[in-house]
Amino acid sequence: MVAVARQDRGESLVIRTTDLSVAYGEKVAVKNVSLDIRDREVIALIGPSGCGKSTFLRSLNRMNDTVDGVRVTGSVELAGHDIYARDVDPVLVRRHVGMVFQRPNPLAKSIFDNVAYGLRVSGMRDKKVITEKVTRALEAAALLSEVKDRLHESALGLSGGQQQRLCVARALACEPSVLLMDEPASALDPISTEKVEELVVELAKRLCVVIVTHSMNQAIRVSARTAFFYLGELVEVGSTKELFESPKQERTRSYVTGRFG
C-alpha cells in the first residue's frame, strides 16, 4: 500500500470504487456503486435510513470484513491498489483509511494511551516518536489545548464531544490518507456538533474526509461534494451547492426538498 500523492490543487484521486456491491446473505445493501473520491475534500453521503450509505462507507476500509456472511464484489482502489486483493492486509488498509464511528468509543485507558494505541499496535516502540505523533494528532483534532495537563488521566472522564475528537486524534495518529466518519455528531449536543464540524472542515486541508450524515444542513456546511444514496444505489453525486439547489435526478430533488426520507 503506497502513500497518496498530494497535489497543490487538492484534486488527486484517493479512492475509486467501480461497480461496488455489498450483500449480507441474500440482502444486497449496496448495488454497483462507482464513485471517485478526491484528496483534500469533504464528500458527504446522504440518504434515508437503510439506503446503504454506512455500508458503502465501511467498504472503503474493509470494516465489513468483520460481519459474518458479507459478500463484496466490484473493486475499491486506494491510490491505484485494490484493497480487496488477496494479498492485501486489511489492518494495513485501515491505517491508511481511518474511521470514526457514530458514538465515541474511547478505550478504558489514559488520553495519551488512547491516541498512541494504533501506533503501538503497528509495532512502534520509540517513546519520543510516539509522544510527538500523539501531540500532533491531538493538536490536529483541536483537543490538545483542552487536555494537555491531563494526558495520563482516563479518557472516560472527557465529555462526549471531547471523546469524539479523541477518537479523531486516535485515527489521525496513524497519518491516514482518508478519514471516514459515520454520523460523527449524531450523539452530540449542538456546541460539540459545531466543534466537530469545524474540525472536519479544517481536516480537509490535509486529507480526504468521507462523512455519512442524516443532516442535510450539516452536509451543506461541511462538504464540497455530496453523494445521494437510495435503496442501495448511488443516485447522484456532484457539488454540494448544485445537488441541493438544482439536482439532476427527480429522486434527489424529492429527498432534498423533504418529500420523503
C-alpha positions in Angstrom: 0.0 0.0 0.0 1.5 3.3 -1.1 1.1 6.9 0.1 -1.3 9.1 -1.8 0.4 11.7 -3.9 -0.5 15.3 -2.9 -1.3 18.0 -5.5 -1.4 21.7 -4.9 -5.0 22.0 -6.1 -6.0 19.0 -4.0 -7.7 17.2 -6.9 -5.7 14.0 -6.9 -7.8 10.8 -6.8 -7.6 8.9 -3.5 -10.2 6.2 -3.7 -12.1 4.8 -6.7 -14.9 2.4 -6.4 -16.1 0.5 -9.5 -19.3 -1.4 -9.7 -19.1 -2.0 -5.9 -21.8 -4.2 -4.4 -22.1 -5.4 -0.8 -24.5 -8.1 0.3 -25.3 -9.6 3.7 -26.6 -13.1 2.8 -29.5 -12.5 0.4 -29.8 -8.8 1.2 -28.0 -6.5 -1.2 -27.2 -3.3 0.7 -25.0 -1.6 -1.9 -25.6 -2.0 -5.7 -23.0 -1.4 -8.3 -21.7 1.9 -7.0 -18.9 3.7 -8.9 -17.5 6.8 -7.2 -14.3 8.8 -7.3 -13.2 10.3 -4.0 -10.6 13.1 -4.2 -7.8 14.2 -2.0 -8.3 17.2 0.4 -12.1 17.4 0.1 -15.1 16.6 2.3 -17.6 14.4 0.5 -20.9 13.8 2.3 -23.0 10.7 1.8 -26.7 11.4 2.4 -30.0 9.4 2.0 -32.7 7.9 4.1 -32.1 5.3 6.8 -31.2 1.9 5.3 -30.1 3.2 2.0 -26.6 1.7 2.1 -24.5 4.8 2.8 -23.0 3.4 6.0 -22.4 0.0 4.4 -20.7 1.8 1.5 -18.5 3.8 3.9 -17.4 0.7 5.8 -16.5 -1.0 2.5 -13.8 1.7 1.9 -11.6 0.3 4.7 -12.9 -3.3 4.8 -14.7 -2.9 8.0 -17.5 -5.0 6.5 -15.0 -7.9 6.7 -15.9 -8.2 10.4 -19.5 -9.1 9.6 -20.3 -12.8 9.0 -21.7 -13.7 5.6 -20.8 -10.4 3.9 -20.1 -10.6 0.2 -18.3 -7.8 -1.7 -18.0 -7.6 -5.5 -16.5 -4.9 -7.7 -13.4 -3.1 -6.7 -12.2 -0.4 -4.3 -8.9 1.1 -5.2 -6.8 3.2 -2.8 -4.1 5.1 -4.7 -4.5 2.6 -7.5 -4.3 -0.5 -5.4 -7.2 -2.9 -5.0 -7.8 -3.1 -1.2 -9.7 -6.3 -1.6 -6.9 -8.1 -3.4 -6.0 -11.4 -1.7 -2.5 -10.3 -0.7 -3.7 -7.0 0.9 -3.7 -6.9 4.7 -7.0 -5.2 5.9 -5.2 -4.0 9.0 -2.8 -2.0 6.8 -5.7 -0.7 4.8 -7.2 0.7 8.0 -4.0 2.6 8.8 -4.4 4.4 5.5 -8.1 4.8 5.8 -9.1 5.7 9.4 -12.6 5.6 10.8 -14.6 7.5 13.4 -17.9 5.9 14.4 -21.3 7.3 15.3 -20.8 7.1 19.0 -17.5 7.9 20.7 -15.6 4.7 21.6 -12.6 5.6 23.7 -10.7 2.8 25.3 -10.6 2.4 29.1 -7.1 3.9 29.1 -5.5 7.3 29.5 -6.0 10.0 26.9 -2.4 9.6 25.8 -2.7 5.8 25.5 -5.9 6.1 23.5 -4.1 8.2 20.9 -1.0 6.0 21.0 -2.9 2.8 20.7 -2.7 2.3 16.9 0.9 3.3 16.8 1.8 0.7 19.4 -0.3 -2.0 17.7 1.7 -1.3 14.5 4.9 -2.0 16.3 6.2 1.4 17.1 8.2 1.5 20.3 10.2 4.7 20.2 8.7 6.8 23.1 9.9 10.1 21.7 8.3 9.5 18.3 5.1 8.2 19.9 4.9 11.3 22.0 5.5 13.6 19.0 2.8 11.8 17.0 0.3 11.8 19.8 0.8 15.5 20.4 0.4 16.3 16.7 -2.7 14.2 16.5 -4.3 15.9 19.5 -3.5 19.3 18.0 -4.9 18.3 14.6 -8.1 17.2 16.4 -8.4 20.5 18.1 -8.1 18.9 21.5 -4.6 19.4 22.8 -5.3 22.7 24.5 -8.1 21.2 26.5 -6.3 18.0 27.7 -2.6 18.9 27.7 -2.5 18.9 31.5 -4.2 15.6 32.0 -2.9 13.3 29.3 -2.4 10.5 31.7 -6.0 10.7 33.1 -8.7 8.3 31.9 -10.3 9.2 28.6 -13.6 8.2 30.0 -13.6 11.4 32.0 -13.9 13.5 28.9 -17.2 15.0 27.7 -18.9 13.3 24.8 -17.7 15.9 22.3 -14.1 15.6 23.6 -14.3 11.8 23.4 -15.3 12.1 19.8 -12.4 14.4 19.0 -10.2 12.0 20.9 -11.3 9.2 18.5 -10.5 11.5 15.6 -7.0 12.0 17.1 -6.6 8.3 17.6 -7.3 7.8 13.8 -5.0 10.7 12.8 -2.1 9.5 14.8 -1.5 6.8 12.2 -1.4 9.5 9.5 -4.2 8.2 7.2 -4.8 9.4 3.7 -8.6 9.2 4.2 -10.8 9.6 7.3 -14.2 8.0 7.3 -16.8 9.5 9.6 -20.1 7.7 10.2 -22.6 10.3 11.6 -19.9 11.6 14.0 -22.1 14.3 15.6 -25.4 12.4 15.8 -24.9 11.7 19.6 -23.6 15.2 20.4 -25.1 18.4 21.7 -25.2 21.5 19.4 -22.0 23.1 20.7 -20.0 19.8 20.4 -21.5 19.3 16.9 -20.3 22.7 15.9 -16.7 21.9 17.1 -16.8 18.6 15.2 -18.0 20.3 12.0 -15.2 22.9 12.3 -12.7 20.1 12.7 -14.0 18.3 9.6 -13.5 21.5 7.5 -10.0 22.0 8.9 -9.0 18.4 8.3 -9.9 18.7 4.6 -6.9 21.0 4.2 -4.6 17.9 4.7 -6.6 14.8 3.8 -9.8 13.4 2.4 -12.9 13.2 4.7 -15.9 11.0 3.8 -18.8 11.7 6.1 -22.2 10.0 6.4 -24.8 12.3 7.7 -28.6 12.4 8.2 -28.4 16.2 8.5 -28.7 17.8 5.1 -27.8 21.1 6.7 -24.6 19.5 8.0 -23.7 18.3 4.5 -24.2 21.8 3.3 -22.0 23.3 6.0 -19.0 20.9 5.7 -18.8 19.3 2.3 -17.6 20.2 -1.1 -19.4 17.4 -2.8 -22.4 15.3 -1.8 -23.5 11.8 -2.9 -27.2 10.8 -2.6 -27.9 7.1 -1.9 -31.3 5.5 -2.2 -32.2 1.8 -1.8 -28.5 0.8 -2.1 -27.9 2.8 -5.3 -25.8 5.9 -5.9 -28.5 8.2 -7.5 -26.5 11.4 -7.9 -23.2 12.9 -6.9 -22.0 16.5 -7.5 -21.0 19.7 -5.9 -23.0 20.2 -2.7 -24.4 23.5 -3.8 -25.6 22.2 -7.2 -27.0 19.0 -5.7 -29.1 20.8 -3.2 -30.1 23.8 -5.4 -30.5 22.2 -8.8 -30.4 18.4 -8.6 -30.4 16.5 -11.9 -32.5 13.5 -10.6 -36.1 13.6 -9.5 -35.4 11.2 -6.6 -32.7 13.6 -5.4 -35.0 16.6 -5.7 -37.7 14.8 -3.7 -35.3 13.9 -0.9 -33.6 17.3 -0.5 -37.0 19.1 -0.6 -38.3 16.8 2.2 -40.9 14.9 0.2 -39.6 11.6 1.6 -36.8 10.3 3.9 
